[in-house]
Amino acid sequence: MSQIKEIIKENKKAIALYVITGLLIAFLTNYKIKYFQKIIDEFNDHTIRLNTILVYGIVLISFYLLNYFDEYPKQKLRNGIYLDFKVQALKKVSKIQYIEYQSLGTGKLTQSIENGANAGKGIVFDYWLSVFRQLIPTILFSIFFIWKLNPFITYLILFGYVFVFITTNLLLKLLYSIKEKILCNEEMMNHYLVRGFMEMVTFRMSCRFPYEIEKAVKSKNEIIKSKVKMNMIHEAFFTIFAILVAFLNVGILVYAWLNQSVSIGTSVALISLVENAYTPIAVFNVLTVQYKLDKATYCRFEKILNMKEDEQLERGKRVEVEQGDIRITNLCFQYNNKKVINNLNVEINKGEKIALVGSSGSGKTTLIKLLLGLLKYDHGSIQIDGSELRDINLESLYKNVSYISQEAPVFDGTVRENIVHNQNEDDQYIHEILKKMKLADSVSKMDSGIDTLIGERGMILSGGERQRLALARLWFQKNNIVIMDEATSALDNITEEAVMEEVMRLLSDKTVIAIAHRLTSIINFDRIMVFNDGRIVEQGTFNELLKNGMYFSDLYHKSMQ
Ligand SMILES: Nc1ncnc2c1ncn2[C@@H]1O[C@H](COP(=O)(O)OP(=O)(O)OP(=O)(O)O)[C@@H](O)[C@H]1O
């Protein structure tokens, strides 16, 4: 619940204003009824005066004006709290441990965040704020005015409250299981939707869509069935209250008929005040039910908000990587019980160009993720310019290391943003670099040139264009360590050679570590390390390895077939 406290703190001014206007409205709601009773009775007694009517008018106008001004904090909080929870989710993603991030699925995650943000808003705004600023004050003020008019009716109302609470708790148990079912099915439904969208081509080619749609429809039917059931139970609360109020109103009329001393004004006021005493209780009950259901939803969201953060992003020694030396000693790493890096020892000197090769699954990408501090090593040591990686502040490290990932190296933004991020750079220089990356033609044909949005994961670009766009970034980062994970795998040989010539010229004095499957792309690297089962089994220059390296020549000949 610490996130809820944080959100309350962030909105404290609007909350204070909202509570104050709420208390005033609750008072005026009941006071105007009491005052109306006075007017009716004074009319009846022929003692009415103009002053009394004018004061009543002022009370009414104040009431309606307050209701209008109340909208300001209300709308601010209603929309703000919901969006604050979403911002918290994004803040979480910015700090989440990489290993935890890997276990999340986009479809289920986005639905969980949507449901969670709504539930969080429900807890803070719809429940706690309504209870404190509206329901409790309205109930207390109406009971106070009823008690002043007739104590006997007050006892009857209090007895009715007990009945209401018992009914609510019986129905609540039923609602829990329905809500859980709805949440699971909503997450599944979104999972199918996002999966269908992301994997459109794969699913279409493998004729999988009918199967996916069938599963989504099944979830949809379950959601509708459960939601209808839940709504019927919710509405039952209101019906029960309405019947209870009807009984009380008839009771008041019978009581007034039997007891001739009760005035017309008092009878009318009592009927209105009973309504005022019960409506909040009905709302309170429904809100309590909703609050408990929201809490169940919020718990799922809280699990995401409480996921382990990578403390190293903020803590640790801030570094400037001035050399780019890397020392890896006795490094071990395992995923669950699967050993992936096995007692690795590597020395990489400033400015060296290192290529990692090896069969698929041999641990190359895992080593890169360890070097980037995304994965945390169990044993051994990684030193960058003499500093132990686990003691380094990662945010400072990331300002000194360039990384081009294997998966999607670009993001959903403009061409410019993908190259320079949020720096201000000269357009002419950007065009110059695009030319070097053989992208100038493609970009000039785009609707808005370098300001064209490239879509999710660079959807409007070819695989090779995406990779060249990512490489263009290197000109604007100027870091002493550059790590590339299959950064040119989608390029044809000729383009790759031309592009890499430019890249390697730029990086001539930088430390470069590159994973490559196409072995011809690393002929000029200073050293090639051959990976097998999380170990380096051979290393040397391209020619040395081709001559003496068993694994390497095997890899090379297979790749040439
Ligand atoms: N999050 C994970 N959980 C469990 N095992 C994983 C995880 N990520 C990778 N692995 C496993 O670790 C091993 C090494 O994976 P890694 O991605 O480092 O291989 P690689 O050499 O880079 O392969 P490729 O050349 O195919 O990219 C593989 O067997 C893989 O299945």
The ligand as a MOL file (V3000), in Angstrom:
LIG
                    3D

  0  0  0     0  0            999 V3000
M  V30 BEGIN CTAB
M  V30 COUNTS 31 33 0 0 0
M  V30 BEGIN ATOM
M  V30 1 N 15.4650 -15.9740 -19.2340 0
M  V30 2 C 15.9710 -17.1900 -19.4110 0
M  V30 3 N 15.5980 -18.1990 -18.5850 0
M  V30 4 C 16.1150 -19.4320 -18.7200 0
M  V30 5 N 17.0390 -19.7830 -19.6570 0
M  V30 6 C 17.4470 -18.8290 -20.4980 0
M  V30 7 C 16.9420 -17.4870 -20.4330 0
M  V30 8 N 17.5320 -16.7680 -21.4130 0
M  V30 9 C 18.3720 -17.6060 -22.0540 0
M  V30 10 N 18.3200 -18.8350 -21.5120 0
M  V30 11 C 19.0900 -20.0150 -21.9130 0
M  V30 12 O 20.4720 -19.7280 -21.7560 0
M  V30 13 C 21.2090 -20.3340 -22.7900 0
M  V30 14 C 22.1480 -19.3070 -23.4250 0
M  V30 15 O 21.3500 -18.3400 -24.0840 0
M  V30 16 P 22.0000 -17.1310 -24.8780 0
M  V30 17 O 20.9010 -16.2620 -25.3220 0
M  V30 18 O 23.0600 -16.5210 -24.0460 0
M  V30 19 O 22.6630 -17.9060 -26.1070 0
M  V30 20 P 23.3990 -17.3380 -27.3930 0
M  V30 21 O 24.7160 -17.9870 -27.4310 0
M  V30 22 O 23.3980 -15.8550 -27.3890 0
M  V30 23 O 22.4410 -17.8900 -28.5170 0
M  V30 24 P 22.0560 -17.2540 -29.9520 0
M  V30 25 O 23.3130 -17.2690 -30.7640 0
M  V30 26 O 21.0440 -18.2020 -30.4570 0
M  V30 27 O 21.5330 -15.8820 -29.7030 0
M  V30 28 C 20.2160 -20.9250 -23.7700 0
M  V30 29 O 20.1860 -22.3130 -23.5860 0
M  V30 30 C 18.8960 -20.3140 -23.3850 0
M  V30 31 O 17.8460 -21.2310 -23.5450 0
M  V30 END ATOM
M  V30 BEGIN BOND
M  V30 1 1 1 2
M  V30 2 1 2 3
M  V30 3 2 2 7
M  V30 4 2 3 4
M  V30 5 1 4 5
M  V30 6 2 5 6
M  V30 7 1 6 7
M  V30 8 1 6 10
M  V30 9 1 7 8
M  V30 10 2 8 9
M  V30 11 1 9 10
M  V30 12 1 10 11
M  V30 13 1 11 12
M  V30 14 1 11 30
M  V30 15 1 12 13
M  V30 16 1 13 14
M  V30 17 1 13 28
M  V30 18 1 14 15
M  V30 19 1 15 16
M  V30 20 2 16 17
M  V30 21 1 16 18
M  V30 22 1 16 19
M  V30 23 1 19 20
M  V30 24 2 20 21
M  V30 25 1 20 22
M  V30 26 1 20 23
M  V30 27 1 23 24
M  V30 28 2 24 25
M  V30 29 1 24 26
M  V30 30 1 24 27
M  V30 31 1 28 29
M  V30 32 1 28 30
M  V30 33 1 30 31
M  V30 END BOND
M  V30 END CTAB
M  END
